[in-house]
Amino acid sequence: MGVSQETRDQLAVEFAVFFPHLDERQRRLLMGAEARILGHGGIRAVAQTAEVSETTVRKGVDELEAGAEPLGRSAAPAAGARGEGR
């Protein structure tokens, strides 16, 4: 059956609202999450709606499934407490 036009229209509105506020990785993760929610046919529907390649959406899905680090959490915390040794 595929993804309905109503769902595609809702995605288009969501993307129009959020995309200007997101960086490339955040957009990819949002698209990946939407594709996962939609299930079968979701990657194609999201890619067509967002006007990106299916590879980009699939990469977002893969990042989510791999447990991608949250933004701002890519580096390990520094050892020791601040101000030690003073």
RANOR-V444582 format. One record per backbone hydrogen bond with DSSP energy under -0.5 kcal/mol. CO is the residue of the C=O (numbers start at 0). NH is the residue of the N-H. Records with the same first field share a line. If there is no record, write none. Layout:
CO = NH / NH
//
This chain:
3 = 7
4 = 8
5 = 9
6 = 10
7 = 11
8 = 12
9 = 13
10 = 14
11 = 15
12 = 16
13 = 17
14 = 18
17 = 20
18 = 21
22 = 26
23 = 27
24 = 28
25 = 29
26 = 30
27 = 31
28 = 32
29 = 33
30 = 34
31 = 35
32 = 36
33 = 37
34 = 38
38 = 41
40 = 44
41 = 45
42 = 46
43 = 47
44 = 48
45 = 49
46 = 50 / 51
52 = 56
53 = 57
54 = 58
55 = 59
56 = 60
57 = 61
58 = 62
59 = 63
60 = 64
61 = 65
62 = 67
63 = 66
69 = 72
80 = 83
82 = 85
//
